[in-house]
Amino acid sequence: MTSETSGLPEKYGLYDPAYEKDSCGVGFIANIKGLRSHSIVRDAAQMLCAMDHRGGCGCDPFTGDGAGMLTAIPDELMRLEADRLFGAQLPEIGRYAIAQVFLPTDEAERNLCQETLRKYVERQGQKFLGWRRVPTDVKKAQVGETAAKSEPVVEQMFVTAADDLDRTAFCRQLYLIRKQAFHSLRKQNLKQRGMYYVASFSSRVIIYKGQLTSGQVVPYYGDLSDPRYTSHLAMVHSRFSTNTFPSWERAQPMRFMSHNGEINTLRGNINWMAAREGMLASELFGDDLKKLLPITDLKTSDSGVFDNVLELLLLGGRSLPEAVMMMIPEAWQNHESMPEYKRAFYEYHSALMEPWDGPASVVFTDGRYIGAVLDRNGLRPSRYYLTTDDRVIMASEVGVLPVDPLIVREKGRLQPGRMFLVDFEQGRLIPDEEIKKTIATQRPYAEWLRNQRIELKELPLAEQSHGFEPETLLPRMQALGYSTETMQFMLLPLVNEKRDPVGSMGNDSALAVLSDQPRMIYDYFKQLFAQVTNPPIDSIREEVIMSLE
């Protein structure tokens, strides 16, 4: 059984796409002052190839798990192409957008996808210019047979903004267009070989990616070799899908981020996001917010779901660093030296969104900012260089790009919970403390907490306990599922010796769902966690970053 969009297996038997994870190479290079050049793209391609060992491939060594590059829209090249294809003069940067779209190979279904996108462009009041076929070359890139069989048609849709919209409002309209077209086409249940997927749809950035190896990206996409292709930033990603199916659309970068690691809390994050959709409200979207639901695409990877939520927060009015702070907070509960304003920010937002937690290095950009953040434990590596020629180089590896030591102004590694951020409008690298102080003091979070937080001690007391009651102790323990073993091996050590009980890996108790004995309802629920890439963490000695609440 295959997915209607990408040839991936559907949920069947023991396989569930919800368990898909990956471990990858990620990085970026940028000119801090925002100066465009083709050398940024060339250097990014070299970085990507240097992380080839971070990318996986199957039994066919020429079919990769996925690789790609995100850059600013190459304005000079796209203006020439728009003039050549449509006879159109593109407006200033920010007033036009390009959608990079994977389309089915079947002509009828491809036309359906294109017409659906065009319909929503016009319905949202924007101006459709036309389509451009992206130059691709399977033979030059030596793409493997497996990837070639599922290769989509890659095209670009050019759209210009309505006259009354500013840049931010235009981006929200692009979001509405893409989501409505996606929901509409998902209902159409496309059957032919290929897929429908919008890799990027933005007035700032564009993404070239696919089920490729690191070395195949530039040969496959002819645009990336064109000297007219200039950018001030480039983010690259080489995917190793440790227990997942690779596909063209699951390659990264995603629309706003790339990710090395795992989101361990993914199931809970998805469930909470679905639960709060009925309460979502936005002054910026108004009634149009309903057109975006559901926010998360459950057929994508953990990185894709993270990207879905990041996009909502960003286009809902938050800055990119603020949205990242919400989703990947520092360890704040037991951090005694953390400033009160920052603690208040994290505590306030913990009531709005749970952390997207796990061993992760996340790189993010919206074209104005580019940055990276590590999880609160710092379980993924990331290192950076800042040079005297205003370049910044960040990657999950050391040595991805030759850098003359004489021009290195600063170098270091990302710290747990710390944010690394470049603001192209300011033309500088912004220190973690400055970023977070600016964001955390924008609103009176501490005051809101004092006025709105309800603590347990403030609630009226329930009926008082009736005490020990020895005569009913055994029936009550039986009713709640306690056994002699529970008392002897779990409760008594906790009470008498103040220690957690220690068990072996050879637990031969039947899973509740498979047991023929009566079991308590909570026995049917188990916590999910990463069993491969997480090192053991001592919750006592690591109390600053671990909370057992």
Disulfide bonds with the S-S distance in Angstrom:
none
